[in-house]
Amino acid sequence: MPYLYEGRQHKRSMRESLDCALALQELVHMGVDNIITFDAHDPRVQNAIPLSGFDTVQPAYQFIKGLLRHVDGLHIDARHMMVISPDEGGMKRAVYIANVLGLDMGMFYKRRDYTRVVDGRNPILAHEFLGSSVEGKDMIIIDDMISSGESVLEVARGLKERKAGRIFVFSTFGLFTSGLEKFNQAYRDGLIDRVLTTNLIYQSPELLECPWYISCSMSKYIAYIIDTLNHDSSISDLLDPSARIQKIVNRYNENGLHINE
């Protein structure tokens, strides 16, 4: 299941329904034994089906390979680069990328106006930053999803105000529900340098032509998973990309070349 159904409806707020949990339970009732998905908004939703297999796969390797392949002059060390979580819910993703690359990490948290509801949510008043200095460093902002894009652009703006260098956005699912113009304008204004998302959901031709966009294909990776399962082999090595990330980063640092494989 490349895109987990109702993945953002993972916990009850007020009188909302637990749509993701109910969908998983329905699949189990239909006879599904194991579920493999990608970058679940909250992996703890697997508690809805405790007796069945549930794996959530991170496309970290594909993001890093895409960045190394398309961007020049990268220095993968704590002096020149930093990983940013746009909110407290995405800390685990940012911590993993920071650890595997040997970088420092920072995060933003959202101050909301709980007296109003706009489009079903309490509007965000400001993004506050927690972390060390970002001045002059390249930033990797990592999140599971770009919906309208307002939050990630606000985070990028906050980093630029703190004199950050280039800004790269990693997001598994690029929905761009409000269109691409805001991102086009942000690119023209120098707010963002590249946005990387996967082909786990539909990518419009217009998006693929944007100069700031990098598509990270998951097709080969999914094929490996399916083939391995069909041969009754373990997929543990496929689910943990740490060694492959280290290998590709070391090659980049040693050769200073684009990664072409």
C-alpha positions as CSV (number, residue, x, y, z in Angstrom):
1,M,0.0,0.0,0.0
2,P,2.2,2.9,-1.2
3,Y,-0.1,5.6,0.3
4,L,-1.7,4.6,3.6
5,Y,-5.4,5.3,3.4
6,E,-6.5,8.1,5.8
7,G,-3.0,8.1,7.3
8,R,-3.4,11.5,8.8
9,Q,-6.6,10.4,10.6
10,H,-4.6,8.3,13.0
11,K,-5.8,9.7,16.3
12,R,-9.1,10.9,17.7
13,S,-9.5,14.7,18.0
14,M,-12.8,15.8,19.5
15,R,-15.4,13.5,17.9
16,E,-13.5,12.5,14.8
17,S,-13.5,8.9,13.6
18,L,-10.4,6.7,13.5
19,D,-10.6,6.1,9.8
20,C,-7.1,4.7,9.3
21,A,-7.4,2.2,12.1
22,L,-10.8,1.0,10.8
23,A,-9.4,0.6,7.3
24,L,-6.6,-1.5,8.6
25,Q,-8.9,-3.7,10.6
26,E,-11.2,-4.1,7.6
27,L,-8.2,-5.3,5.5
28,V,-7.4,-7.9,8.2
29,H,-11.0,-9.1,8.3
30,M,-10.8,-9.6,4.5
31,G,-7.8,-12.0,5.0
32,V,-4.8,-9.7,4.6
33,D,-1.9,-11.0,6.7
34,N,0.8,-8.3,6.2
35,I,0.7,-4.7,5.2
36,I,3.7,-2.8,3.8
37,T,3.3,1.0,3.4
38,F,5.6,4.0,3.0
39,D,6.2,6.7,5.5
40,A,3.0,6.3,7.6
41,H,2.1,9.6,9.2
42,D,2.2,7.9,12.6
43,P,3.5,4.3,12.6
44,R,1.7,3.7,15.9
45,V,-1.5,3.1,13.9
46,Q,-0.2,-0.4,13.6
47,N,-1.6,-0.9,17.1
48,A,-5.0,-1.2,15.5
49,I,-3.9,-4.6,14.1
50,P,-1.5,-6.0,16.7
51,L,-1.7,-9.6,15.5
52,S,-0.9,-8.8,11.8
53,G,2.3,-7.6,10.1
54,F,2.7,-3.9,9.5
55,D,5.9,-2.3,8.1
56,T,6.3,1.4,7.2
57,V,9.2,2.1,4.9
58,Q,11.2,5.3,4.7
59,P,12.5,6.5,1.4
60,A,15.6,8.1,3.0
61,Y,18.0,6.4,0.6
62,Q,16.1,7.6,-2.5
63,F,16.0,11.2,-1.2
64,I,19.7,11.3,-0.5
65,K,20.6,9.7,-3.8
66,G,18.4,12.2,-5.6
67,L,20.0,15.1,-3.8
68,L,23.6,13.9,-4.5
69,R,22.7,13.2,-8.1
70,H,21.3,16.6,-8.9
71,V,22.9,19.2,-6.6
72,D,26.6,20.3,-6.8
73,G,28.8,21.5,-4.0
74,L,27.3,19.6,-1.1
75,H,29.3,19.1,2.1
76,I,27.8,16.3,4.1
77,D,29.0,17.3,7.6
78,A,27.8,19.1,10.7
79,R,29.7,22.3,9.8
80,H,27.9,22.8,6.5
81,M,24.5,21.0,6.7
82,M,21.7,20.6,9.1
83,V,18.4,18.6,9.3
84,I,15.2,20.3,10.2
85,S,11.9,18.9,11.3
86,P,9.0,21.2,10.5
87,D,7.0,20.1,13.6
88,E,7.3,17.9,16.7
89,G,5.4,15.0,15.0
90,G,8.2,14.6,12.4
91,M,11.1,14.4,14.8
92,K,11.7,10.7,14.3
93,R,12.3,11.2,10.5
94,A,14.7,14.1,11.1
95,V,16.6,12.3,13.9
96,Y,17.2,9.3,11.6
97,I,18.5,11.4,8.7
98,A,20.7,13.5,11.1
99,N,22.1,10.4,12.7
100,V,22.8,8.5,9.5
101,L,24.5,11.6,7.9
102,G,26.3,12.7,11.1
103,L,24.5,16.1,11.1
104,D,22.9,18.3,13.8
105,M,19.1,18.7,14.0
106,G,16.7,21.4,14.7
107,M,12.9,21.7,14.8
108,F,10.0,24.1,14.5
109,Y,6.9,23.9,16.6
110,K,3.6,25.5,15.7
111,R,1.8,28.1,17.8
112,R,-1.9,27.8,16.9
113,D,-5.0,30.0,17.6
114,Y,-7.3,27.5,19.3
115,T,-10.1,30.1,19.4
116,R,-10.8,29.7,15.7
117,V,-11.2,26.9,13.1
118,V,-10.2,27.5,9.4
119,D,-10.6,24.7,6.9
120,G,-11.2,22.2,9.8
121,R,-8.0,23.2,11.7
122,N,-6.9,25.7,14.2
123,P,-4.9,28.3,12.2
124,I,-1.1,28.5,12.7
125,L,0.0,31.8,14.2
126,A,3.8,31.3,14.0
127,H,6.5,28.7,13.6
128,E,9.0,28.8,16.5
129,F,12.5,27.3,16.1
130,L,14.4,25.1,18.5
131,G,18.1,24.3,17.7
132,S,21.6,25.6,17.1
133,S,22.6,28.3,14.7
134,V,21.7,27.6,11.0
135,E,23.7,30.6,9.6
136,G,25.5,29.7,6.4
137,K,24.5,26.0,6.5
138,D,22.5,24.0,3.9
139,M,19.2,22.9,5.3
140,I,17.3,19.6,4.7
141,I,13.7,19.9,5.8
142,I,12.0,16.5,6.0
143,D,8.3,15.7,6.3
144,D,6.0,12.9,5.2
145,M,3.7,15.1,3.1
146,I,3.3,18.4,1.4
147,S,-0.4,19.3,1.3
148,S,-0.9,22.9,0.4
149,G,2.8,23.7,1.2
150,E,2.1,26.6,3.4
151,S,3.8,25.1,6.5
152,V,7.0,24.0,4.7
153,L,7.4,27.4,3.0
154,E,6.8,29.1,6.3
155,V,9.6,27.0,7.8
156,A,11.9,27.8,4.9
157,R,11.1,31.5,5.4
158,G,12.0,31.2,9.1
159,L,15.3,29.5,8.2
160,K,16.2,32.2,5.7
161,E,15.5,34.9,8.3
162,R,18.1,33.1,10.4
163,K,20.6,33.3,7.5
164,A,20.5,29.7,6.4
165,G,22.1,28.7,3.1
166,R,20.4,26.5,0.5
167,I,17.2,24.8,1.5
168,F,16.2,21.4,0.3
169,V,12.8,19.8,1.1
170,F,12.3,16.1,1.4
171,S,8.7,14.9,1.4
172,T,7.5,11.4,0.5
173,F,4.1,12.6,-0.8
174,G,3.8,15.8,-2.8
175,L,0.1,16.6,-3.0
176,F,0.5,20.4,-3.8
177,T,-3.3,20.8,-3.2
178,S,-3.1,24.6,-3.7
179,G,-1.1,24.4,-7.0
180,L,2.5,25.1,-7.8
181,E,2.6,28.9,-8.0
182,K,3.6,29.4,-4.4
183,F,6.5,27.1,-4.9
184,N,7.4,28.7,-8.2
185,Q,7.4,32.1,-6.5
186,A,9.4,30.8,-3.5
187,Y,12.0,29.4,-5.9
188,R,12.2,32.8,-7.8
189,D,12.6,34.5,-4.4
190,G,15.4,32.2,-3.4
191,L,13.4,30.8,-0.5
192,I,13.9,27.1,-1.6
193,D,16.4,25.5,-3.9
194,R,15.0,22.0,-4.4
195,V,12.0,20.0,-3.4
196,L,12.2,16.2,-3.6
197,T,9.2,13.9,-3.5
198,T,8.5,10.4,-4.7
199,N,6.4,8.8,-7.4
200,L,4.3,6.9,-4.8
201,I,1.5,9.2,-5.8
202,Y,0.6,10.9,-9.0
203,Q,3.0,13.5,-10.3
204,S,1.6,16.0,-12.8
205,P,3.5,16.9,-16.0
206,E,3.6,20.5,-14.8
207,L,5.2,19.4,-11.6
208,L,7.9,17.3,-13.3
209,E,8.9,20.3,-15.5
210,C,9.5,22.7,-12.5
211,P,13.2,23.7,-12.2
212,W,13.1,23.3,-8.4
213,Y,11.6,19.8,-8.5
214,I,13.4,16.4,-8.2
215,S,11.5,13.2,-8.6
216,C,12.7,10.2,-6.6
217,S,11.5,7.0,-8.1
218,M,10.5,4.2,-5.8
219,S,9.5,1.8,-8.6
220,K,12.8,-0.2,-8.5
221,Y,12.7,-0.4,-4.7
222,I,9.1,-1.7,-4.6
223,A,10.0,-4.3,-7.3
224,Y,12.8,-5.5,-5.0
225,I,10.4,-5.8,-2.1
226,I,7.8,-7.8,-4.1
227,D,10.5,-10.0,-5.7
228,T,12.1,-10.8,-2.3
229,L,8.7,-11.6,-0.8
230,N,7.8,-13.9,-3.7
231,H,11.0,-15.8,-3.1
232,D,10.2,-16.2,0.6
233,S,13.3,-14.2,1.6
234,S,13.9,-11.7,4.3
235,I,13.3,-8.0,3.5
236,S,15.1,-6.8,6.6
237,D,18.0,-5.5,4.6
238,L,15.7,-3.7,2.3
239,L,13.8,-2.0,5.1
240,D,17.0,-0.6,6.7
241,P,18.9,1.6,4.2
242,S,21.6,2.8,6.6
243,A,24.4,0.9,5.1
244,R,23.4,1.9,1.5
245,I,23.2,5.6,2.6
246,Q,26.7,5.5,4.2
247,K,28.1,3.8,1.1
248,I,26.7,6.4,-1.4
249,V,27.7,9.4,0.8
250,N,31.2,8.0,1.2
251,R,31.5,7.7,-2.6
252,Y,30.2,11.2,-3.1
253,N,32.7,12.6,-0.5
254,E,35.6,10.7,-2.0
255,N,35.0,11.4,-5.6
256,G,33.1,14.7,-5.6
257,L,31.0,13.3,-8.4
258,H,27.3,12.9,-9.1
259,I,25.8,9.6,-8.2
260,N,24.6,7.9,-11.4
261,E,23.5,4.5,-10.4
